[in-house]
Amino acid sequence: MSMKSFISLTVRFDFSQLLLATISLLGFVSTAAAQEASPLFPPPLPAQSTPVPDSTPIPTSTPVPTSTPVPDAEPAESALISLPTVEELQAKLKMVESDESLEPALKEQLLQTYRIAIESRQKIDTHKKRAVDNREAIPKVPEKAAIDQAEYKDLPEQYPLSVTKSSELSDIDQALTTAEAELRDWEAKKAQADQAQIQRNLLRKQFLELQVSQPDRIKDLQTKLTSPPPAGQSPRLTQALTDLYNIQLQMLNEETAAVKEELNLYDAERAVKKLTTKLELWTKKVDLQRKKVEQLQQLKTEKKLKENMDALKELKEESNTTLPVLQPYIDEIEAYTTRINELVDLNEEAQARNAEVKLLLEDVNESEKKTEELENTEAGKSEGFALSLLRQLYELPNIEEHRTEIQARKPVMSETTFEQIEFGSEKKKLIDVDAVVNEQMEEIKKKVDDSELGIFEQSVKAKLREIIFRKKETLDSLEATYTDLLETLTVLDANQRSLIETVDDYRNYIRKRIFWTRSDKALGLGDLSTLFQRDSYPVTKEDLVAVPTNYLQDLQQHKLINGLGFAIFILLVVLRFQAVRELSVLADIARKNSASQIWPTLRAMLLTAVIAAPLPMLLWFVGWRLGEVETNNNFSNALAETLKRIGLIFGMIEFFRQVCRRHGLLDAHFNGPNVMSARIRHKMYEMIVILLPIFFVVTFLNELTTDLDRLPLERIFFAVGMVLTGIFAHRLLNPRGSLMREVFLQKNSAPISKTRWIWYPLATVFPIVLAIMAWIGYYYTASQLAWRMSETTIHICVILLIWGIALRWYRMFQRWFHIYVLRERMRMGTEEAQSQTLEGQRVKLEQESRIAEDDRKIQTLRLINFLIMIPFVVGLWNIWSDILPAVAYLDEIELWSSYVKKEVTGADGSISLQTTSEAITPVNLFIAIIAGMLTFGLSRNLPGMIDFVVLQRIGFDASLRYAFTSVIGYIATFVGTTYAFGMLGFRWEQIQWLAAALMFGLSFGLQEIFANFISGLIILFERPVRIGDIVTIEGVRGIVTKIRIRASTITDWDRKEYLVPNKELVTGRLLNWTLSDTLNRVTIPVGVAYGSDTDRVRELLFEIARENEHILNEPATLVTFEGFGDSTLNFVMRVYLGAMDNRLDTIHWLHSTIHRRFMQEGIEIAFPQRDLHIRSVPAGWNGTPASSSP
């Protein structure tokens, strides 16, 4: 070899190795984290380090497009480095597996390296074969394309049929079955050709990405090959890694050659339009075969109908000549034949409908495919693309119609199946024809005398046998017809369900894209001049003349409907004045303190609707009748639809405006201040006068023009309307305004006042944002949001009205109940009631039931609020559910990433943990915020709601209910917080060490608080102390009223709250009077004078104890003579009470009764007496009164 040749070979080798290194870097990152995620390039670890195995397979290399030249790859045989074979690598792998002297870390890394090397070495042969196959296929491309083109040109206008009308039905059925099987096969091949074309475009894109990433891969592998091994690395591992990198370089070299040949094949096929021709060929063949199937189905239907009609005709002819006794059998066969004809007609209709559904499904799939292809191009970011999506959205099939058909088909299919089973049972009875004939002959003989049959018996029997055979054949045909119909209905049902699912997915896809795509060009200041140009308004003189002409036409054609409509309008106008007067009368009734019925409020609501209805009803009625006229005038149709929409909106606004009128619902029935009602009514009148005409114009222009020729005038009016809406919202909802000041002064307005920083900016800024969006070109998005904002506002007003009526009903029921109780108390005529006035009764009743009444009021109001939230949430879902697919588009925007470990199943079935990146999107952030808000609300209100709705109904005591509700609150807080942080990417495995450190530090710094928290949990579960228990701790006796996280509250008899740390209740000494037994003993010491009858005293004390209903008989009362005192005979009376509730009252009663009864019996209750003897008298104390001082 000459020096020149050697240099040339060396240069070629270096460049080849450089290219191989570049290609090998695809999918690998030079960072340590990327190396850990890719098992093909395990990073060389130090000798003492432990490698982390990862079974993730190597990502499939993507080819490079031929638009960028790729150097020819040198064959593997020209490489100067000899690569080990697969067998040699497998032998080394087995040696490592059997070598027990290796350290575990080193052994695991060697095993991983050799496994990857074996996989890469096998891919070398795969890429070689791939390159050879592509190279050999290139010359054959023109020939194959020419064959497809020739076959396409030779296709006939329609496929010939192998059967005719004169053919047998069985032959036609067989031909139809064969044609349907071919159609299914060809449809699958057409789908494959279509998918191949889509896949080809994706592959070319992947090839381009591969070509861009080649330099980094080359650099990384070359660096690994030329870098010295780390200090301390095993030579055995160094050699294994060197073999691996060389194998991977050679693998990428072969892959590059295969990619180049595959791109050449793609270019050759594109040059002759092979894939396009293939798709066109199969598309036309499928269309021709579909027509052939339709023709065969029509031929089968006609043949079946003809045979049935011939049979029916023959039966009718025979019925004229047959014996009367056989006529019922003939009639039965005629009925079966008639039913067959009906089923054939139904089957034909179902087949025709199925063909329509299949065409619709194909059209939707085709549109979706083209839209997805267009989205990835520059055209997918244009206004025209958005308008195309909008047009397709409006042109999608009406799936509600198909849902209705599916629901209506269910009973038909059930009935058809039941009939098929019945006729099948009837056919089974005819298996033994002779037995059936003999049986029927016996029945005939019972009906006809033998003398009448005579010599005709044999002929009748023969004729009967013929009829039975025909009946059996007819039932066979009927059963087959049922089967055909059920199969057709089943296929139709499946296709309609598929169509519904496809349309739903495509509709969501469109809404997801179009919502964030500019649908129009941005407006400029020059567009404002269109407001003053006559040509900008799409209204002509002919349009104005066509409207009254069309309405007069409808008036002449439907005089009764129009007359009835105008009569109702006039009646409403007349009733309006009477309704205003009656509304005032109902207001006076509602304001009375004795009002206890809800019907005045309901009647007032009906009268409010009558007052508000005339003009909105007239607008809607005129629009309805104008829209019923069949005309091609677009102006008239747009005006009709606009009048109907504006009529409905005007009606809702006018109704709520009349709710705020003087003596109306808000003023008289809902206790709203008159000043506030008047201001709301005035603001709503301004909205009707100013905003309603603007949105009339916007709606009219929207209906008049199409999406492709949208007028700037419509967007200008829309923007102006939104700006005015924001100004109106500012004037109405300004927290510093007079109206909201009135609202804030109302009772229970604290939540409204505290949340004003949320609803006020939303109500004022949101319309302005919509105006800006419409101005810069996002008109579709702005209009959709504006319409739903209007629906939401009306929905909130309706919910508030229902809420007000519910509260009014509760107040009326509460007032009626109080009156009823007072009347019952007065009617009972008890001693207490007779001695007190009605006012005294009322005061006493209120004092006795104040606590229970307050609890019941709170619970009922809570239940009302909970029930009101159900329709509120359902309504919001119905309004905004269509926007959810658009919100899902935000799920593609990454805010930050979170790394999580997931179980991955490898190709060999092994399961390993792999660290993957998970994107955190605005949707995650929004859901986390909502979850946090729901957690806050549920943790505060859910426990009380469960207590009121469930626990109290079960019959749990107060302490157990408190424990349940507390735990439910803790669980709701924990679950909600965990879910919210999980949506933000915080996983427990990521923060567990931080949490452990925090817990460790807090347990020392806040050990008392933690001890009290744990003690609180012990109290809730072990229940040494419960809500309502009477306890004594540190000399304080009272009732346990609260058990919180840190401390519990004991309310003593002076109504003072004593806070006790939970730790003291668990570890300290505590006297619980009602822990396991509420039984308690009262001890009454009694002292009587010397000389009293002790037996009578003891007997009298027993009598007193028996008179009290609170004193228990078991345990029995004890009275003992304890001893002799200085001046008394000491008795002790010991009685037992069932509860602590009446302890003080019982002690008072016992003392009072003992004193009274002892006085009646003459028994003296002795008391100590002292005699004072004065032995010395101070000077001057001689018994003479002292003189008064001057």
JOMONOR-V21713 format. One record per pair of residues at least 4 apart in sequence whose C-alpha atoms are under 8 Angstrom apart, sorted by the first residue. I is the first residue (numbers start at 1). J is the second residue. Records with the same first field share a line. If there is no record, write none. Layout:
I=J + J
This chain:
1=5 + 6
2=6
3=7
4=8
5=9
6=10
7=11
8=12
9=13
10=14
11=15
12=16
13=17 + 79 + 80
14=18
15=19
16=20 + 73 + 74 + 253
17=21 + 249
18=22 + 218 + 219 + 222
19=23 + 214 + 215 + 218 + 253
20=24 + 218 + 249 + 250 + 251 + 252 + 253
21=25 + 215 + 217 + 218 + 219 + 220 + 221 + 222 + 249 + 252
22=26 + 213 + 214 + 215 + 216 + 217 + 218 + 219 + 220 + 221
23=210 + 213 + 214 + 215 + 217 + 218 + 249 + 252 + 253 + 256
24=214 + 217 + 218 + 221 + 248 + 249 + 252
25=29 + 213 + 214 + 215 + 216 + 217 + 218 + 219 + 220 + 221
26=61 + 210 + 213 + 214 + 216 + 217
27=59 + 61
28=34 + 35 + 38 + 41 + 217
29=33 + 34 + 35
30=34 + 35 + 220
31=35
32=36 + 43
33=37
34=38
35=39 + 41 + 42 + 43
36=42 + 43 + 52 + 54
37=54 + 56 + 914 + 915
38=42 + 54 + 56 + 57 + 58
39=53 + 54 + 55 + 56 + 57 + 58 + 112 + 116
40=57 + 58 + 113 + 116 + 117
41=245
42=112 + 113
44=229 + 230 + 233 + 241
45=49 + 50 + 51 + 230 + 233
46=230 + 231 + 232 + 233
47=105 + 106 + 232 + 233 + 234
48=105 + 106
49=105
50=104 + 105 + 106
51=105 + 106 + 108 + 109
53=108 + 109 + 112
54=912 + 913 + 914
55=906 + 910 + 912
56=904 + 906 + 914
57=906 + 907
61=210 + 255
62=203 + 206 + 207 + 209 + 210
63=203 + 204 + 206 + 207 + 208 + 210 + 211 + 256 + 259 + 260 + 263
64=68 + 204 + 206 + 207 + 208 + 209 + 210 + 211 + 256 + 259 + 260 + 263
65=204 + 205 + 207 + 208 + 211 + 260 + 263
66=70 + 260 + 263 + 264
68=211
70=260
72=257
73=253 + 254 + 256 + 257
74=78 + 79 + 253
75=79 + 254
76=250 + 254
83=243 + 246 + 247
84=88 + 89 + 243
85=89 + 121
86=90 + 118 + 121 + 122
87=91
88=92
89=93 + 114 + 117 + 118
90=94 + 114 + 118
91=95
92=96 + 114
93=97 + 110 + 111 + 114 + 115
94=98
95=99
96=107 + 110 + 111
97=107 + 111
102=106 + 107
103=107
104=108
105=109
106=110 + 237
107=111
108=112
109=113 + 237
110=114 + 237 + 240
111=115
112=116
113=117 + 240 + 241 + 244
114=118 + 240 + 244
115=119
116=120 + 244
117=121 + 243 + 244 + 247 + 248
118=122
119=123
120=124 + 247 + 248 + 251
121=125 + 247 + 248 + 251
122=126
123=127 + 251
124=128 + 250 + 251 + 252 + 254 + 255
125=129
126=130
127=131 + 251 + 254 + 255 + 257 + 258
128=132 + 254 + 255 + 257 + 258
129=133
130=134 + 258
131=135 + 254 + 257 + 258 + 259 + 260 + 261 + 262
132=136 + 258
133=137
134=138 + 258 + 261 + 262 + 265
135=139 + 261 + 262 + 265
136=140
137=141 + 265
138=264 + 265 + 268
139=143
140=144
141=145 + 268 + 269 + 272 + 274
142=146 + 268 + 269 + 272
143=147
144=148 + 274
145=149 + 272 + 273 + 274 + 277 + 278
146=150
147=151
148=152 + 277 + 278 + 281
149=153 + 277 + 281
150=154
151=155 + 281
152=280 + 281 + 284
155=285
157=288
158=288 + 291 + 292
159=288 + 289 + 292
160=292
161=292 + 296
162=175
163=167 + 171 + 172 + 175
164=172 + 299
165=299 + 303
167=171 + 172
168=172
169=173 + 300 + 303 + 304
170=174
171=175
172=176 + 296 + 299 + 300
173=177 + 300
174=178
175=179 + 296
176=180 + 293 + 296 + 297
177=181
178=182
179=183 + 289 + 292 + 293
180=184 + 293
181=185
182=186 + 289
183=187 + 286 + 289 + 290
184=188
185=189
186=190 + 282 + 285 + 286
187=191 + 282 + 286
188=192
189=193 + 282
190=194 + 279 + 282 + 283 + 286
191=195
192=196
193=197 + 275 + 278 + 279 + 282
194=198 + 279
195=199
196=200 + 275
197=201 + 275 + 276
198=202
199=203
200=204
201=205
202=206
203=207
204=208 + 263
205=209
206=210
207=211 + 259
208=212
209=213
210=214
213=217
214=218
215=219
216=220
217=221
218=222
219=223
220=224
221=225 + 245 + 249
222=226
223=227
224=245
225=242 + 245
229=233 + 238
233=237 + 238
234=238
235=239
236=240
237=241
238=242
239=243
240=244
241=245
242=246
243=247
244=248
245=249
246=250
247=251
248=252
249=253
250=254
251=255
252=256
253=257
254=258
255=259
256=260
257=261
258=262
259=263
260=264
261=265
262=266
263=267
264=268
265=269
266=270
267=271
268=272
269=273 + 274 + 275
270=274 + 275
273=277
274=278
275=279
276=280
277=281
278=282
279=283
280=284
281=285
282=286
283=287
284=288
285=289
286=290
287=291
288=292
289=293
290=294
291=295
292=296
293=297
294=298
295=299
296=300
297=301
298=302 + 348
299=303
300=304
301=305 + 344 + 348
302=306
303=307
304=308 + 344
305=309 + 341 + 344
306=310
307=311
308=312 + 337 + 340 + 341
309=313 + 337
310=314
311=315 + 337
312=316 + 334 + 337 + 338
313=317
314=318
315=319 + 330 + 334
316=320
317=321
318=322
319=323 + 327 + 330
322=326 + 327
323=327 + 460
325=444
326=330 + 464
327=331
328=332
329=333 + 467
330=334 + 467
331=335
332=336
333=337 + 470 + 471 + 474
334=338
335=339
336=340 + 474 + 475 + 478
337=341 + 474 + 478
338=342
339=343 + 478
340=344 + 477 + 478 + 481
341=345
342=346
343=347 + 481 + 482 + 485
344=348 + 481 + 485
345=349
346=350 + 485
347=351 + 484 + 485 + 488 + 489
348=352
349=353
350=354 + 485 + 488 + 489 + 492
351=355 + 488 + 492
352=356
353=357 + 492
354=358 + 488 + 491 + 492 + 495
355=359
356=360
357=361 + 492 + 495 + 496 + 499
358=362 + 495
359=363
360=364 + 397 + 499
361=365 + 495 + 498 + 499 + 502
362=366
363=367
364=368 + 396 + 502 + 503 + 506
365=369 + 502
366=370
367=371
368=372 + 506
369=373
370=374
371=375
372=376
373=377
374=379 + 380
375=379 + 380 + 381
376=380
377=381
378=382
379=384 + 385
380=385 + 386
381=385 + 386 + 517
382=386 + 517 + 518
383=387 + 517 + 518 + 519 + 520 + 521
384=388 + 519
385=389
386=390 + 514 + 517 + 518 + 519
387=391 + 519 + 520 + 707 + 708
388=392
389=393 + 510 + 514
390=394 + 510 + 514 + 707
391=395 + 707
392=396
393=507 + 510
396=503 + 507
397=503
398=402
399=403 + 499 + 500 + 503
400=404
401=405
402=406 + 496 + 500
403=407 + 496 + 497 + 500
404=408
405=409
406=410 + 493 + 496
407=411
408=412
409=413
410=414
411=415
412=416
413=417 + 486 + 489
414=418
415=419
416=420 + 482 + 486
417=421 + 482 + 486
418=422
419=423
420=424 + 479 + 482 + 483
421=425
422=426
423=427 + 475 + 478 + 479
424=428 + 475 + 479
425=429
426=430
427=431 + 472 + 475 + 476
429=436
430=436 + 468 + 472
432=436
433=437 + 465 + 468 + 469
434=438 + 465
435=439
436=440
437=441 + 461 + 464 + 465 + 468
438=442
439=443
440=444
441=445 + 461
442=446
443=447
444=448
445=449 + 450
448=452 + 453
449=453
450=454
453=457
456=460
457=461
458=462
459=463
460=464
461=465
462=466
463=467
464=468
465=469
466=470
467=471
468=472
469=473
470=474
471=475
472=476
473=477
474=478
475=479
476=480
477=481
478=482
479=483
480=484
481=485
482=486
483=487
484=488
485=489
486=490
487=491
488=492
489=493
490=494
491=495
492=496
493=497
494=498
495=499
496=500
497=501
498=502
499=503
500=504
501=505
502=506
503=507
504=508
505=509
506=510
507=511
508=512 + 885 + 886
509=513 + 885
510=514
511=515 + 883 + 885 + 886
512=516 + 885 + 886 + 887 + 888 + 889
513=517 + 886 + 889
514=518 + 519 + 780 + 781 + 886
515=780 + 781 + 886
516=778 + 781 + 886
517=778
518=777 + 778 + 779
519=777 + 778 + 779 + 780
520=776 + 777 + 778 + 779
521=776 + 777
522=775 + 776 + 777
523=527 + 712 + 775 + 776 + 777
524=528
525=529
526=530
527=531 + 712 + 713
528=716
529=533
530=536 + 712 + 713
531=536 + 713
532=536
533=537
536=713
537=713
539=543 + 544 + 635
540=544
541=545
542=546
543=547 + 633 + 635 + 636
544=548
545=549
546=550 + 633 + 636
547=551 + 626 + 635 + 636
548=552
549=553
550=554 + 626 + 629 + 631 + 636
551=555 + 625 + 626 + 629
552=556
553=557 + 629
554=558 + 559 + 625 + 626 + 628 + 629
555=559 + 562
558=562
559=563
560=564
561=565
562=566 + 625
563=567
564=568
565=569 + 621
566=570 + 618
567=571
568=572
569=573 + 614 + 617 + 618
570=574 + 614
571=575
572=576 + 610 + 611 + 613 + 614
573=577 + 614
574=578
575=579 + 610 + 611
576=580 + 610 + 611
577=581 + 611
578=582
579=583 + 607 + 608 + 610 + 611
580=584 + 607 + 611
581=585
582=586
583=587 + 604 + 607 + 663 + 664
584=588 + 663 + 664
585=589
586=590 + 600 + 601 + 604
587=591 + 663 + 664 + 668 + 669
588=592 + 668
589=595 + 600
590=595 + 600 + 601 + 668 + 669
591=595 + 668 + 669
594=815
595=812 + 815
596=811 + 812 + 813 + 814 + 815 + 816
597=809 + 812 + 813 + 816
598=602 + 808 + 809 + 812
599=603
600=604
601=605 + 665 + 669 + 805
602=606
603=607
604=608 + 664 + 665
605=609 + 659 + 665
606=610
607=611
608=612 + 655 + 658 + 659 + 664
609=613 + 655
610=614
611=655 + 658
612=616 + 651 + 654 + 655 + 658
613=617 + 651 + 654 + 655
614=618
615=619 + 651
616=620 + 646 + 647 + 648 + 650 + 651
617=621 + 647 + 648 + 651
618=622 + 647
619=623 + 643 + 644 + 646 + 647
620=624 + 643 + 644 + 645 + 646 + 647 + 648
621=625 + 644
622=626 + 640 + 643 + 644
623=627 + 639 + 640 + 641 + 642 + 643 + 644
624=628 + 640 + 641 + 643 + 644
625=629 + 640
626=636 + 637 + 640
627=636 + 637 + 640 + 641
631=636 + 637
633=637
634=638 + 704
635=639 + 704
636=640
637=641 + 704
638=642 + 700 + 701 + 703 + 704
639=643 + 700 + 703
640=644
641=645 + 700 + 703
642=646 + 696 + 699 + 700 + 703
643=647
644=648
645=649
646=650 + 692 + 696
647=651
648=652
649=653
650=654 + 688 + 692
651=655
652=656 + 794
653=657 + 684 + 688
654=658
655=659
656=660 + 797
657=661 + 680 + 681 + 684 + 685
658=664 + 681
659=664 + 665 + 666
660=664 + 665 + 666 + 667 + 677 + 678 + 680 + 681
661=665 + 666 + 667 + 677 + 678 + 681
662=667 + 674 + 677 + 678
663=667 + 668
664=668 + 669
665=669 + 670
666=670 + 671 + 672 + 677
667=671 + 672 + 673 + 674 + 677
668=672
669=808
670=804 + 805 + 808
672=676 + 677
673=677
674=678
675=679
676=680 + 739 + 742 + 743
677=681
678=682
679=683 + 739
680=684 + 732 + 739
681=685
682=686
683=687 + 728 + 732
684=688
685=689
686=690 + 691
687=691 + 692 + 728
688=692 + 693
689=693
690=694
691=695 + 721 + 724 + 725
692=696
693=697
694=698 + 717 + 718 + 721
695=699 + 717 + 718 + 721
696=700
697=701 + 714 + 717
698=702 + 714 + 715 + 717 + 718
699=703
700=704
701=705 + 711 + 714
702=706 + 710 + 714
705=709 + 710 + 711
706=710
710=714
711=715
712=716
713=717
714=718
715=719 + 774 + 775 + 779
716=720 + 775
717=721
718=722 + 771 + 774
719=723 + 770 + 771 + 772 + 774 + 775
720=724 + 771
721=725
722=726 + 767 + 768 + 770 + 771
723=727 + 767 + 768 + 771
724=728
725=729 + 764 + 767
726=730 + 763 + 764 + 765 + 766 + 767 + 768
727=731 + 764
728=732
729=733 + 734 + 763 + 764
730=734 + 760 + 763 + 764
731=737
732=737 + 739 + 740
733=737 + 739 + 740 + 760
734=740 + 760
735=740 + 741 + 756 + 760
736=740 + 741
737=741
738=742
739=743
740=744
741=745
742=746
743=749
744=749 + 750 + 752 + 753
745=749
749=753
750=754
751=755
752=756
755=759
756=760
757=761
758=762
759=763
760=764
761=765 + 766
762=766
763=767
764=768
765=769
766=770
767=771 + 786
768=772
769=773
770=774 + 782 + 783 + 785 + 786
771=775 + 782
772=776
773=777 + 778 + 779 + 781 + 782
774=778 + 779 + 780 + 781 + 782 + 783
775=779
778=782
779=783
780=784
781=785
782=786
783=787
784=788
785=789
786=790
787=791
788=792 + 879 + 880
789=793
790=794
791=795 + 879
792=796 + 876 + 879
793=797
794=798
795=799 + 872 + 875 + 876
796=800 + 872
797=801
798=802
799=803 + 868 + 871 + 872
800=804
801=805
802=806 + 868
803=807 + 864 + 865 + 868
804=808
805=809
806=810 + 864
807=811 + 861 + 864
808=812
809=813
810=814
811=815
812=816
813=817
814=818
815=819
816=820
817=821
818=822
819=823
820=824
821=825
822=826 + 841 + 842 + 845
823=827
824=828
825=829 + 830 + 833
826=830 + 833 + 834 + 838
828=833
829=833 + 834
830=834
831=835
832=836
833=837 + 841
836=840 + 841
837=841
838=842
839=843
840=844
841=845
842=846
843=847
844=848
845=849
846=850
849=853
850=854
851=855
852=856
853=857
854=858
855=859
856=860
857=861
858=862
859=863 + 948
860=864
861=865
862=866 + 945
863=867 + 945
864=868
865=869
866=870
867=871
868=872
869=873
870=874
871=875
872=876
873=877
874=878
875=879
876=880
877=881
878=882
880=884
883=887
884=888
885=889
886=890
887=891 + 923
888=892 + 923
889=893
890=921 + 922 + 923
891=921 + 922 + 923 + 924
892=921
893=921 + 922
894=919 + 920 + 921 + 922
895=919 + 920 + 921 + 922
896=919 + 920 + 921
897=917 + 918 + 919 + 920 + 985
898=917 + 918 + 919 + 920 + 985 + 986
899=915 + 916 + 917 + 918 + 985
900=915 + 916 + 917 + 918 + 987
901=913 + 914 + 915 + 916
902=913 + 914 + 915 + 916
903=911 + 912 + 913 + 914
904=911 + 912 + 913 + 914
905=909 + 910 + 911 + 912
906=910 + 911 + 912
918=985
920=924 + 925 + 983 + 984 + 985
921=925
922=926
923=927
924=928 + 983 + 984
925=929 + 983 + 984
926=930
927=931 + 980 + 983
928=932 + 979 + 980 + 981 + 983 + 984
929=933 + 980
930=934
931=935 + 976 + 977 + 979 + 980
932=936 + 976 + 977 + 980
933=937
934=938 + 976
935=939 + 972 + 973 + 976 + 977
936=940 + 973
937=941 + 942
938=942 + 943 + 969 + 972
939=943 + 968 + 969 + 970 + 972 + 973
940=944 + 969
941=945
942=946 + 968 + 969
943=947 + 964 + 965 + 966 + 968 + 969
944=948 + 965
945=949
946=950 + 951 + 965
947=951 + 952 + 961 + 965
948=952 + 953
949=953
950=954
951=955 + 956 + 961
952=956 + 961
956=960 + 961
957=961
958=962 + 1027 + 1028
959=963 + 1026 + 1027 + 1028
960=964 + 1026
961=965
962=966 + 1027
963=967 + 1020 + 1021
964=968
965=969
966=970
967=971
968=972
969=973
970=974
971=975
972=976
973=977
974=978
975=979
976=980
977=981
978=982
979=983
980=984
981=985 + 986 + 987
982=986 + 987
986=990 + 991
987=991
988=992
991=995
992=996
993=997
994=998
995=999
996=1000
997=1001
998=1002
999=1003
1000=1004
1001=1005
1002=1006 + 1007
1003=1007 + 1010
1006=1010
1007=1011
1008=1012
1009=1013 + 1046
1010=1014
1011=1015 + 1063
1012=1016 + 1045 + 1046 + 1047 + 1061 + 1062 + 1063
1013=1017 + 1045 + 1046 + 1062
1014=1018
1015=1019 + 1062 + 1063 + 1065 + 1066
1016=1020 + 1043 + 1044 + 1045 + 1046 + 1047 + 1062 + 1063
1017=1021 + 1045
1018=1022 + 1023 + 1066
1019=1023 + 1024 + 1025 + 1026 + 1062 + 1066
1020=1026
1024=1066 + 1075
1025=1029 + 1040 + 1065 + 1072 + 1075
1026=1040 + 1075
1027=1039 + 1040 + 1041 + 1042 + 1043
1028=1039 + 1040 + 1041
1029=1039 + 1040 + 1072 + 1073 + 1074 + 1075
1030=1037 + 1038 + 1039 + 1040 + 1072 + 1073 + 1074
1031=1037 + 1038 + 1039 + 1040 + 1070 + 1071 + 1072 + 1073 + 1074
1032=1036 + 1037 + 1038 + 1070 + 1071 + 1072 + 1073
1033=1037 + 1069 + 1070 + 1071
1036=1052
1037=1052 + 1053
1038=1050 + 1051 + 1052 + 1053
1039=1050 + 1051 + 1052
1040=1048 + 1049 + 1050 + 1051
1041=1048 + 1049 + 1050 + 1051
1042=1048 + 1049 + 1050
1043=1047 + 1048 + 1049
1044=1048
1046=1061 + 1062
1047=1059 + 1060 + 1061 + 1062
1048=1059 + 1060 + 1061 + 1062
1049=1057 + 1058 + 1059 + 1060
1050=1057 + 1058 + 1059 + 1060
1051=1055 + 1056 + 1057 + 1058
1052=1056 + 1057 + 1058
1060=1064 + 1065
1061=1065
1062=1066
1063=1067 + 1068
1064=1068 + 1069
1065=1069 + 1070
1073=1077 + 1078 + 1080
1074=1078 + 1079
1078=1138 + 1139 + 1140
1079=1136 + 1137 + 1138 + 1139 + 1140
1080=1136 + 1137 + 1138 + 1139 + 1140
1081=1134 + 1135 + 1136 + 1137
1082=1134 + 1135 + 1136 + 1137 + 1143 + 1147
1083=1132 + 1133 + 1134 + 1135
1084=1132 + 1133 + 1134 + 1147 + 1151
1085=1130 + 1131 + 1132 + 1133
1086=1130 + 1131 + 1132 + 1133 + 1165
1087=1128 + 1129 + 1130 + 1131 + 1165 + 1166 + 1167
1088=1092 + 1128 + 1129 + 1130 + 1131 + 1163 + 1164 + 1165 + 1166
1089=1127 + 1128 + 1129 + 1163 + 1164 + 1165 + 1166 + 1167
1090=1127 + 1128 + 1129
1092=1097 + 1163 + 1164
1093=1097
1094=1098 + 1121
1095=1099
1096=1100
1097=1101 + 1163
1098=1102 + 1119 + 1120
1099=1103
1100=1104
1101=1105 + 1119 + 1133 + 1154
1102=1106 + 1117 + 1119
1103=1107
1104=1108 + 1150 + 1153 + 1154
1105=1111 + 1117 + 1135 + 1150
1106=1111 + 1113
1108=1146
1110=1137 + 1138 + 1142 + 1146
1111=1135 + 1136 + 1137 + 1138
1112=1116 + 1117 + 1135 + 1136 + 1137 + 1138
1113=1117
1114=1136
1115=1136
1116=1135 + 1136
1117=1133 + 1134 + 1135 + 1136
1118=1133 + 1134 + 1135
1119=1131 + 1132 + 1133 + 1134
1120=1131 + 1132 + 1133
1121=1129 + 1130 + 1131 + 1132
1122=1130 + 1131 + 1132
1123=1129 + 1130 + 1131
1124=1128 + 1129 + 1130
1125=1129 + 1130
1126=1168
1127=1166 + 1167 + 1168 + 1169
1128=1166 + 1167 + 1168
1137=1143
1139=1143
1142=1146
1143=1147
1144=1148
1145=1149
1146=1150
1147=1151
1148=1152
1149=1153
1150=1154
1151=1155
1152=1156
1153=1157
1154=1158
1155=1159
1156=1160
1157=1161
1158=1162 + 1163 + 1164 + 1165
1159=1163 + 1164
1177=1181 + 1182
